[in-house]
Amino acid sequence: MAQLHPTVAAVTARIVERSRTTRADYLRRMDAARDSGAGRAKLSCANWAHAFAGQTLADKLTSMDGSKPNVGIVTAYNDMLSAHQPFERYPGVVRQAVREVGATAQVAGGTPAMCDGVTQGRPGMELSLFSRDVIAMSVGVALTHDAFDAGLMLGVCDKIVPGLFMGALAFGHLPVVFAPAGPMPSGIPNAEKARVRAEFAQGLVGRDVLLASEIGSYHSPGTCTFYGTANSNQMMMELGGLHLPSTAFAHPDTGLRDALTSAAAKRAVELARSGEARMADVVDEKSIVNMIVALLATGGSTNHAIHLVAMARAAGVLIDWTDMDELSAVTPLLARVYPNGSADVNAFQAAGGVAFVARELAEAGHIHSDVMTVAGPGIHHYFQEPSLIDGELVWRDGVAESLDTTILRPASDPFDREGGLRLVKGDLGRAVIKVSAVKPENRIVQAPAAVFEAQEDVLAAFKAGQLDGDVVIVLRFQGPKANGMPELHSLSPALSVLQDKGFKVALVTDGRMSGASGKTPAAIHVSPEALAGGPLAHVRDGDIVRLDAEAGVLTTIDAGDIATRPAAQRSTVHAEGSSWGYGRELFGSFRQVVTTAEEGATVCFPPLSDINTGAARHDDTPPNPNIVDRTVDA
């Protein structure tokens, strides 16, 4: 392998130092849990009888041996999410697989799994981000029975995998394997889908045309095929060493997928018996960096600027947007998958997929090779791909060269020299922007602000023609404390239409965009949020706002010290509207205690200000001398 890139080494070292106290505390707790002995050995006869009362006689006899591993399955099954519908039958596949190796498996619990595609632009989206922490807590409930020697996590989509990850790390003394379901077959081309959405936004086509297009896109069991948060999750679980290699993008309901699910279950049993690769050892500072780099190298979802912070925190690892920004500056963009290209994940996998990306990043020194994974020590395991040969699962080296360089390129000849996720900051706070799908000529916008506090108001102004012109749309009171930080993807078609008319257009918000963040520049996750006293509360209509993704700037121009202005108060209508209905009244306590976006927007852990890490934070962090100046040759 090549020598590790100096920026990757420097950022990793900084994370290690920053996390010294929290990581040591986490490992101490995991060591204590491991040293307390196997869960099944601690349960009384009555406890154990309850645990296996509903199992088959054969499984009861196996469990009574006292030395046979028991695998706890946590499933995100429901049949409203296409990606999770296949999980209905996977517990049966798992149980049969582990019986073949003298073990047992039980569904320890289920987690809620809401669909952002269904709730997009709807009130229910205000529960979406919080559902991640509910999922983490539900994993805690499932595994707290203390009857398991390993965990198997069944989940795919946006908040589900981060939540499973966070919850499973509370049981990091156990080995844990993640088993996905795979993407649906390809539907209509992504460019066609985007065209119809834009035409509907302008009233050029009716709802019947839009519905036909959407059904043609989302049409069968499996993950949506664009490279949004769900498929970004799968890439991260691969490079984070929690999948068996190249299992992310095999289709559901195929012989290969069933074989991979069986292999994942059997591997969990092997690890339980050997005591190797407990989750606490797989997930460390190096693997977190590998996950970030994998996300950046493939143009992944902006949602992970939030999720990864919370996920790492669950393992005692502290990261922030400065870390991501510096890694992005030196990470080559290897993939063009919708929305930063026209291909879908099926075409990506056919061109070389995960195995190609893993090898390229490792051999170019962009990821750590010396990591522990559920497949064994070393990232080289993830250079392989599975096949079914005469009914047997066989692992072979992936392709050495991309089979389609319009989709996938080597690190020596990338689509871009950087990953495309950037930190922007100034008197409006800190935010992230994804530029991998934004053309260079659209990356700098300086225009008057049009201030809103609801996406419905933005769309109404768009339809009335009030946004025709150069404009920076400031959409505030969309942060986690205000309303749970919903995705604002329903604005994308309107923003695209304005940009296509030749206007300079940008979005600045303390809310989230979608994992499908597209061609219009959007500074998102602005932190601190407006409701918590952030600068967006001081912006007025007509203020000149400059969003310069090239220089990393988000600021007002010639507005003076906006912090001296009275802060705008959130309208009563919007405040009350986000506090009840659609289950939102049940999450009032979450909105009160949730951390900032850059701290992961979580209720599972206290704010970092409550922890003395002894390390610099944010703008106090010394500049990295190895970072690439993006303004050169821009």
ZIGI-V541820 format. One record per residue. N is the residue number from 1. RES is the residue in one letter. SS is DSSP state (hx for helix, st for strand, lp for the rest). PSI is psi in radians with two decimals (* if undefined). D_FIRST is the distance of its C-alpha to the first C-alpha in Angstrom with 2 decimals. Layout:
n:res:ss:psi:d_first
N:RES:SS:PSI:D_FIRST
N:RES:SS:PSI:D_FIRST
//
This chain:
n:res:ss:psi:d_first
1:M:lp:2.64:0.00
2:A:lp:2.77:3.78
3:Q:lp:2.48:6.57
4:L:lp:2.37:8.44
5:H:lp:2.39:11.29
6:P:hx:-0.58:14.40
7:T:hx:-0.70:16.58
8:V:hx:-0.74:14.51
9:A:hx:-0.75:14.49
10:A:hx:-0.76:18.19
11:V:hx:-0.73:19.31
12:T:hx:-0.77:17.81
13:A:hx:-0.69:19.54
14:R:hx:-0.70:22.69
15:I:hx:-0.73:22.71
16:V:hx:-0.79:22.36
17:E:hx:-0.77:25.24
18:R:hx:-0.57:27.33
19:S:lp:0.11:26.97
20:R:hx:-0.81:27.66
21:T:hx:-0.85:31.17
22:T:hx:-0.65:30.80
23:R:hx:-0.73:27.65
24:A:hx:-0.69:29.32
25:D:hx:-0.72:32.43
26:Y:hx:-0.84:30.69
27:L:hx:-0.59:28.97
28:R:hx:-0.76:32.33
29:R:hx:-0.66:34.06
30:M:hx:-0.65:31.59
31:D:hx:-0.73:31.84
32:A:hx:-0.69:35.60
33:A:hx:-0.72:35.64
34:R:hx:-0.76:33.60
35:D:hx:-0.27:35.81
36:S:lp:-0.17:38.93
37:G:lp:2.92:38.33
38:A:lp:2.46:37.95
39:G:hx:-0.75:39.89
40:R:hx:-0.42:42.00
41:A:hx:-0.31:43.19
42:K:hx:-0.26:44.55
43:L:lp:2.45:46.65
44:S:lp:2.95:50.30
45:C:hx:-0.70:51.90
46:A:hx:-0.73:53.41
47:N:hx:-0.82:50.09
48:W:hx:-0.65:48.44
49:A:hx:-0.73:51.40
50:H:hx:-0.73:51.11
51:A:hx:-0.55:47.38
52:F:hx:0.20:47.99
53:A:lp:-0.58:51.50
54:G:lp:0.10:50.49
55:Q:lp:2.96:48.16
56:T:lp:2.80:49.08
57:L:hx:-0.71:50.82
58:A:hx:-0.75:47.95
59:D:hx:-0.59:45.48
60:K:hx:-0.76:48.07
61:L:hx:-0.68:48.36
62:T:hx:-0.78:44.59
63:S:hx:-0.55:44.37
64:M:hx:-0.27:47.32
65:D:lp:-0.61:45.35
66:G:lp:-0.19:43.71
67:S:lp:-0.02:40.41
68:K:lp:2.29:39.07
69:P:lp:2.56:36.47
70:N:st:2.13:37.72
71:V:st:2.22:35.36
72:G:st:2.07:36.48
73:I:st:2.26:36.05
74:V:st:2.11:36.27
75:T:st:2.47:37.01
76:A:lp:0.44:37.46
77:Y:lp:2.27:39.62
78:N:lp:2.83:42.32
79:D:lp:0.37:43.51
80:M:lp:-0.47:43.85
81:L:lp:2.11:40.12
82:S:hx:-0.64:39.01
83:A:hx:-0.39:35.49
84:H:hx:-0.16:37.03
85:Q:hx:-0.67:39.88
86:P:lp:-0.37:37.93
87:F:hx:-0.21:37.52
88:E:hx:-0.70:41.23
89:R:hx:-0.08:40.65
90:Y:hx:-0.59:37.21
91:P:hx:-0.63:38.69
92:G:hx:-0.69:40.58
93:V:hx:-0.74:37.47
94:V:hx:-0.80:35.79
95:R:hx:-0.75:38.87
96:Q:hx:-0.68:39.20
97:A:hx:-0.78:35.56
98:V:hx:-0.49:35.74
99:R:hx:-0.59:39.15
100:E:lp:-0.33:37.59
101:V:lp:0.43:35.55
102:G:lp:0.67:38.47
103:A:lp:3.12:37.87
104:T:st:2.82:39.45
105:A:st:2.51:38.47
106:Q:st:2.55:40.57
107:V:st:1.86:40.46
108:A:st:-0.51:40.54
109:G:st:2.91:41.25
110:G:st:2.78:40.85
111:T:lp:2.63:39.76
112:P:lp:2.56:41.35
113:A:lp:1.66:39.41
114:M:lp:2.73:41.03
115:C:lp:2.04:40.23
116:D:hx:-0.45:39.65
117:G:hx:-0.57:40.61
118:V:hx:-0.68:44.04
119:T:hx:-0.04:44.59
120:Q:lp:2.18:43.25
121:G:lp:0.10:46.04
122:R:lp:2.81:48.08
123:P:hx:-0.58:49.09
124:G:hx:-0.38:46.94
125:M:hx:-0.35:43.81
126:E:hx:-0.13:44.80
127:L:hx:-0.14:43.84
128:S:hx:-0.96:40.45
129:L:hx:-0.72:38.30
130:F:hx:-0.45:40.36
131:S:hx:-0.48:39.84
132:R:hx:-0.79:36.25
133:D:hx:-0.56:37.61
134:V:hx:-0.71:40.32
135:I:hx:-0.79:37.73
136:A:hx:-0.77:35.90
137:M:hx:-0.64:39.30
138:S:hx:-0.54:40.17
139:V:hx:-0.71:37.09
140:G:hx:-0.73:38.42
141:V:hx:-0.76:41.81
142:A:hx:-0.79:40.47
143:L:hx:-0.11:38.41
144:T:lp:-0.16:40.89
145:H:lp:-0.32:42.91
146:D:lp:0.62:40.64
147:A:lp:0.26:40.98
148:F:lp:2.60:37.36
149:D:lp:-0.16:34.52
150:A:st:2.84:31.87
151:G:st:2.57:31.82
152:L:st:2.04:31.23
153:M:st:2.13:31.25
154:L:st:1.80:32.66
155:G:lp:2.78:32.28
156:V:lp:-0.89:30.85
157:C:lp:-2.92:32.53
158:D:hx:-1.13:32.69
159:K:hx:-0.23:33.88
160:I:hx:-0.89:33.65
161:V:hx:-0.82:29.96
162:P:hx:-0.69:29.78
163:G:hx:-0.78:33.00
164:L:hx:-0.74:31.90
165:F:hx:-0.87:28.71
166:M:hx:-0.78:30.84
167:G:hx:-0.72:33.46
168:A:hx:-0.55:31.21
169:L:hx:-0.36:29.59
170:A:lp:-0.28:33.10
171:F:lp:0.69:32.65
172:G:lp:-0.11:29.12
173:H:lp:-0.16:30.25
174:L:lp:2.68:30.08
175:P:st:2.44:27.27
176:V:st:2.24:27.49
177:V:st:2.37:26.23
178:F:st:2.35:26.78
179:A:st:1.92:28.22
180:P:lp:-3.07:29.00
181:A:lp:-0.31:31.54
182:G:lp:2.92:29.90
183:P:st:2.73:31.30
184:M:lp:2.78:34.68
185:P:lp:2.78:35.03
186:S:lp:2.48:35.17
187:G:lp:-2.44:38.51
188:I:lp:2.71:39.96
189:P:lp:2.54:37.65
190:N:hx:-0.62:36.48
191:A:hx:-0.64:38.09
192:E:hx:-0.72:41.37
193:K:hx:-0.80:41.17
194:A:hx:-0.65:40.63
195:R:hx:-0.80:43.52
196:V:hx:-0.70:45.94
197:R:hx:-0.74:45.09
198:A:hx:-0.69:45.81
199:E:hx:-0.66:49.05
200:F:hx:-0.70:50.16
201:A:hx:-0.51:49.58
202:Q:lp:0.00:51.97
203:G:lp:0.32:54.50
204:L:lp:-0.39:54.10
205:V:lp:2.78:53.53
206:G:lp:3.08:54.86
207:R:hx:-0.50:53.37
208:D:hx:-0.67:53.82
209:V:hx:-0.75:51.46
210:L:hx:-0.78:48.89
211:L:hx:-0.73:49.17
212:A:hx:-0.68:48.78
213:S:hx:-0.79:45.58
214:E:hx:-0.70:44.12
215:I:hx:-0.60:45.07
216:G:hx:-0.39:43.42
217:S:hx:-0.77:40.17
218:Y:lp:1.71:40.30
219:H:lp:-0.06:41.86
220:S:lp:2.99:40.52
221:P:lp:2.53:38.65
222:G:lp:2.92:35.04
223:T:st:2.57:33.18
224:C:lp:2.50:34.29
225:T:lp:-0.09:32.09
226:F:lp:2.88:31.39
227:Y:lp:1.25:28.27
228:G:lp:-2.65:30.09
229:T:hx:-0.69:29.66
230:A:hx:-0.88:29.88
231:N:hx:-0.46:27.05
232:S:hx:-0.68:24.98
233:N:hx:-0.80:25.60
234:Q:hx:-0.69:24.12
235:M:hx:-0.73:20.87
236:M:hx:-0.66:20.58
237:M:hx:-0.55:21.49
238:E:hx:-1.01:18.73
239:L:hx:-0.27:15.87
240:G:lp:-0.06:17.89
241:G:lp:0.41:17.73
242:L:lp:-0.21:21.50
243:H:lp:2.79:21.97
244:L:lp:2.62:21.33
245:P:lp:2.41:18.69
246:S:lp:0.66:20.09
247:T:lp:-0.12:23.55
248:A:lp:-0.74:24.23
249:F:lp:0.50:25.87
250:A:lp:2.38:27.71
251:H:lp:2.61:31.41
252:P:lp:2.90:33.90
253:D:lp:0.64:36.70
254:T:lp:2.80:34.79
255:G:hx:-0.64:34.19
256:L:hx:-0.74:30.41
257:R:hx:-0.76:30.80
258:D:hx:-0.70:33.16
259:A:hx:-0.66:30.87
260:L:hx:-0.68:27.97
261:T:hx:-0.75:30.43
262:S:hx:-0.75:31.63
263:A:hx:-0.66:28.15
264:A:hx:-0.72:27.40
265:A:hx:-0.77:30.70
266:K:hx:-0.61:30.13
267:R:hx:-0.66:26.70
268:A:hx:-0.69:28.46
269:V:hx:-0.77:30.93
270:E:hx:-0.77:28.36
271:L:hx:-0.60:26.75
272:A:hx:-0.68:30.28
273:R:hx:-0.65:31.12
274:S:hx:-0.37:28.07
275:G:lp:0.19:27.96
276:E:lp:2.79:24.20
277:A:lp:0.79:22.38
278:R:lp:2.70:25.37
279:M:hx:-0.58:24.98
280:A:hx:-0.44:25.20
281:D:hx:-0.50:22.00
282:V:hx:-0.76:20.09
283:V:lp:1.83:21.25
284:D:lp:-2.96:20.36
285:E:hx:-0.71:19.41
286:K:hx:-0.75:15.66
287:S:hx:-0.59:16.54
288:I:hx:-0.76:19.23
289:V:hx:-0.74:16.98
290:N:hx:-0.69:14.76
291:M:hx:-0.74:18.14
292:I:hx:-0.83:19.32
293:V:hx:-0.72:16.43
294:A:hx:-0.72:16.81
295:L:hx:-0.82:20.51
296:L:hx:-0.71:20.22
297:A:hx:-0.32:17.93
298:T:lp:0.13:20.53
299:G:lp:0.74:23.67
300:G:lp:-3.03:24.71
301:S:lp:2.42:27.89
302:T:lp:-0.37:29.38
303:N:lp:-0.47:30.87
304:H:hx:-0.15:27.63
305:A:hx:-0.41:28.25
306:I:hx:-0.91:30.88
307:H:hx:-0.79:29.62
308:L:hx:-0.58:26.23
309:V:hx:-0.80:28.15
310:A:hx:-0.68:30.46
311:M:hx:-0.81:27.83
312:A:hx:-0.69:25.80
313:R:hx:-0.57:29.14
314:A:hx:-0.38:29.94
315:A:lp:0.19:27.14
316:G:lp:0.28:28.33
317:V:lp:2.24:25.63
318:L:lp:2.04:27.15
319:I:lp:2.85:25.74
320:D:lp:-3.09:27.67
321:W:hx:-0.43:27.78
322:T:hx:-0.73:26.78
323:D:hx:-0.82:23.37
324:M:hx:-0.72:23.09
325:D:hx:-0.80:24.47
326:E:hx:-0.67:22.05
327:L:hx:-0.69:18.99
328:S:hx:-0.61:20.74
329:A:hx:-0.38:21.26
330:V:hx:0.11:17.61
331:T:lp:2.12:16.48
332:P:lp:2.43:16.82
333:L:st:1.93:19.43
334:L:lp:-0.29:18.21
335:A:st:2.53:21.32
336:R:lp:1.69:25.05
337:V:st:2.43:26.85
338:Y:lp:2.24:30.39
339:P:lp:0.05:31.46
340:N:lp:0.39:29.09
341:G:lp:-3.11:29.51
342:S:lp:-0.30:31.95
343:A:st:2.78:29.88
344:D:lp:-3.13:29.83
345:V:hx:-0.43:27.23
346:N:hx:-0.73:28.41
347:A:hx:-0.67:27.64
348:F:hx:-0.83:24.22
349:Q:hx:-0.69:23.42
350:A:hx:-0.55:24.97
351:A:hx:-0.25:22.87
352:G:lp:-0.57:19.57
353:G:hx:-2.62:19.75
354:V:hx:-0.73:17.64
355:A:hx:-0.70:15.23
356:F:hx:-0.80:14.53
357:V:hx:-0.79:14.18
358:A:hx:-0.82:11.81
359:R:hx:-0.79:9.35
360:E:hx:-0.78:9.98
361:L:hx:-0.70:9.70
362:A:hx:-0.80:6.43
363:E:hx:-0.34:4.80
364:A:lp:-0.01:7.33
365:G:lp:0.41:6.84
366:H:lp:-0.21:10.11
367:I:lp:2.83:10.01
368:H:lp:2.24:9.57
369:S:lp:-0.45:7.67
370:D:lp:1.14:10.17
371:V:lp:2.78:13.19
372:M:st:2.44:16.19
373:T:st:2.91:17.35
374:V:lp:-0.28:20.55
375:A:lp:-0.17:18.74
376:G:st:3.04:17.30
377:P:st:2.36:14.68
378:G:lp:2.42:11.17
379:I:hx:-0.21:10.50
380:H:hx:-0.39:9.62
381:H:hx:-0.50:13.43
382:Y:hx:0.16:13.84
383:F:hx:-0.04:12.54
384:Q:st:2.82:15.93
385:E:st:2.60:19.47
386:P:st:2.62:22.82
387:S:st:2.73:25.82
388:L:st:1.95:29.29
389:I:st:1.96:30.24
390:D:lp:0.70:33.88
391:G:lp:-0.03:33.83
392:E:st:2.45:30.82
393:L:st:2.13:27.59
394:V:st:2.42:24.73
395:W:st:2.28:20.99
396:R:st:2.75:19.24
397:D:st:2.45:16.05
398:G:lp:3.09:16.64
399:V:lp:2.53:17.35
400:A:lp:-0.40:14.91
401:E:lp:2.54:17.17
402:S:lp:2.42:19.38
403:L:lp:-0.10:22.86
404:D:lp:1.77:24.50
405:T:lp:-0.02:23.17
406:T:lp:-0.20:26.05
407:I:lp:-0.68:24.46
408:L:st:2.25:20.69
409:R:lp:2.77:18.61
410:P:lp:2.84:15.05
411:A:hx:-0.42:13.43
412:S:hx:-0.28:14.48
413:D:hx:1.13:18.03
414:P:lp:2.96:18.73
415:F:lp:-0.57:22.27
416:D:st:2.70:22.14
417:R:lp:-0.12:20.01
418:E:lp:2.87:20.77
419:G:lp:-0.38:21.13
420:G:lp:-0.05:24.89
421:L:st:2.13:25.91
422:R:st:2.61:27.81
423:L:st:2.28:29.95
424:V:st:2.52:33.47
425:K:st:2.83:36.02
426:G:st:-2.65:39.43
427:D:lp:-0.02:42.94
428:L:lp:0.07:42.38
429:G:st:-2.81:39.64
430:R:st:2.43:35.92
431:A:st:2.95:34.65
432:V:st:2.68:31.69
433:I:st:2.39:31.70
434:K:st:2.08:29.53
435:V:lp:0.03:29.65
436:S:lp:-0.42:27.32
437:A:lp:0.03:30.52
438:V:lp:2.19:32.81
439:K:lp:2.55:33.64
440:P:hx:-0.64:33.32
441:E:hx:-0.20:37.11
442:N:hx:0.12:37.60
443:R:lp:-0.16:35.33
444:I:st:2.07:38.09
445:V:st:2.21:41.35
446:Q:st:2.00:44.33
447:A:st:2.91:47.36
448:P:st:2.55:50.10
449:A:st:2.45:49.27
450:A:st:1.99:50.83
451:V:st:2.31:50.71
452:F:st:2.86:50.80
453:E:lp:0.31:50.32
454:A:lp:2.42:50.06
455:Q:hx:-0.50:48.21
456:E:hx:-0.62:51.49
457:D:hx:-0.63:53.07
458:V:hx:-0.81:50.37
459:L:hx:-0.63:50.94
460:A:hx:-0.73:54.69
461:A:hx:-0.66:54.45
462:F:hx:-0.84:52.29
463:K:hx:-0.47:54.84
464:A:lp:-0.01:57.64
465:G:lp:0.20:56.04
466:Q:lp:-0.18:55.78
467:L:lp:0.13:52.13
468:D:lp:1.79:52.64
469:G:lp:3.00:51.42
470:D:lp:2.28:48.61
471:V:st:2.49:47.87
472:V:st:1.93:45.50
473:I:st:2.03:46.21
474:V:st:1.92:46.01
475:L:st:1.83:46.02
476:R:lp:3.10:46.42
477:F:lp:0.69:47.28
478:Q:lp:0.22:44.48
479:G:lp:3.09:42.42
480:P:hx:-0.62:41.96
481:K:hx:-0.54:45.11
482:A:hx:-0.93:47.19
483:N:hx:0.38:46.62
484:G:lp:0.02:43.36
485:M:lp:1.14:41.26
486:P:lp:2.74:41.63
487:E:st:2.63:39.55
488:L:lp:0.58:41.46
489:H:hx:-0.40:40.18
490:S:hx:-0.23:43.78
491:L:hx:-0.30:43.98
492:S:hx:-0.84:41.32
493:P:hx:-0.75:43.73
494:A:hx:-0.77:46.27
495:L:hx:-0.69:43.77
496:S:hx:-0.70:42.47
497:V:hx:-0.80:46.06
498:L:hx:-0.75:46.85
499:Q:hx:-0.69:43.82
500:D:hx:-0.38:44.67
501:K:lp:-0.09:48.15
502:G:lp:0.06:46.67
503:F:lp:2.64:46.95
504:K:lp:2.03:44.45
505:V:st:2.44:43.64
506:A:st:2.73:41.43
507:L:st:2.33:41.44
508:V:st:2.12:41.19
509:T:st:2.65:41.45
510:D:lp:0.12:40.84
511:G:lp:-2.98:40.33
512:R:st:2.71:37.42
513:M:lp:-2.91:36.81
514:S:lp:2.90:35.44
515:G:lp:-0.25:31.93
516:A:lp:0.55:33.07
517:S:lp:2.30:33.53
518:G:lp:-2.38:34.36
519:K:lp:-0.20:35.50
520:T:lp:2.29:37.85
521:P:lp:2.31:36.53
522:A:st:2.00:36.95
523:A:st:1.92:36.44
524:I:st:2.95:36.39
525:H:st:0.49:36.39
526:V:st:2.22:38.34
527:S:st:2.34:38.53
528:P:lp:2.68:40.95
529:E:lp:2.83:42.79
530:A:hx:-0.73:46.33
531:L:hx:-0.41:48.08
532:A:hx:0.33:46.51
533:G:lp:0.25:47.81
534:G:lp:2.83:45.03
535:P:hx:-0.44:45.82
536:L:hx:-0.41:46.15
537:A:hx:-0.21:49.45
538:H:hx:-0.04:50.82
539:V:lp:2.50:50.08
540:R:lp:2.71:53.14
541:D:lp:2.34:53.81
542:G:lp:-0.32:53.67
543:D:lp:2.43:51.36
544:I:st:2.11:49.00
545:V:st:2.38:45.44
546:R:st:2.10:42.41
547:L:st:1.92:39.08
548:D:st:1.65:36.60
549:A:lp:-0.42:33.13
550:E:lp:-0.73:31.92
551:A:lp:-0.10:33.11
552:G:lp:0.69:32.69
553:V:st:2.37:36.45
554:L:st:1.82:38.82
555:T:st:2.83:42.27
556:T:st:2.78:45.95
557:I:st:2.17:47.61
558:D:lp:0.57:50.91
559:A:lp:0.05:51.65
560:G:lp:-2.81:52.04
561:D:lp:1.69:50.90
562:I:hx:-0.34:50.79
563:A:hx:-0.33:50.38
564:T:hx:-0.19:54.06
565:R:lp:2.69:55.17
566:P:lp:2.43:56.37
567:A:lp:2.40:53.71
568:A:lp:2.49:54.48
569:Q:lp:2.41:55.53
570:R:lp:2.41:54.18
571:S:lp:2.53:56.89
572:T:hx:-0.67:58.68
573:V:hx:-0.85:58.35
574:H:hx:-0.63:54.54
575:A:hx:-0.82:54.27
576:E:hx:-0.60:56.58
577:G:hx:-0.51:55.06
578:S:lp:0.01:51.65
579:S:lp:-0.20:53.16
580:W:lp:2.88:54.67
581:G:lp:2.52:54.67
582:Y:lp:0.45:51.94
583:G:lp:0.00:51.09
584:R:hx:-0.47:50.26
585:E:hx:-0.35:52.94
586:L:hx:-0.18:50.96
587:F:hx:0.32:48.12
588:G:hx:-0.70:50.22
589:S:hx:-0.57:48.87
590:F:hx:-0.79:45.27
591:R:hx:-0.46:46.18
592:Q:hx:-0.65:47.73
593:V:hx:-0.05:44.82
594:V:lp:2.52:41.66
595:T:lp:3.05:39.15
596:T:lp:2.88:38.13
597:A:hx:-0.74:35.72
598:E:hx:-0.29:33.09
599:E:hx:0.19:33.57
600:G:lp:-0.02:32.96
601:A:lp:0.98:36.62
602:T:lp:2.67:37.01
603:V:lp:0.01:39.93
604:C:lp:-0.37:37.89
605:F:lp:2.65:37.00
606:P:lp:2.82:39.03
607:P:lp:2.62:38.44
608:L:hx:-0.41:35.99
609:S:hx:-0.34:39.03
610:D:hx:-0.05:40.24
611:I:lp:2.26:37.26
612:N:lp:1.66:36.89
613:T:lp:-0.25:33.15
614:G:lp:0.29:33.71
615:A:lp:2.67:31.20
616:A:lp:2.68:31.91
617:R:lp:2.61:32.16
618:H:hx:-2.21:32.20
619:D:hx:-0.19:33.65
620:D:hx:-0.16:33.88
621:T:lp:2.22:30.09
622:P:lp:2.54:29.35
623:P:lp:2.54:27.68
624:N:lp:2.06:23.97
625:P:lp:-0.26:23.82
626:N:lp:-0.11:20.42
627:I:lp:2.48:21.81
628:V:lp:2.37:22.48
629:D:lp:1.94:26.21
630:R:lp:-0.29:26.82
631:T:lp:-0.21:30.22
632:V:lp:2.27:28.85
633:D:lp:0.44:28.99
634:A:lp:*:29.97
//
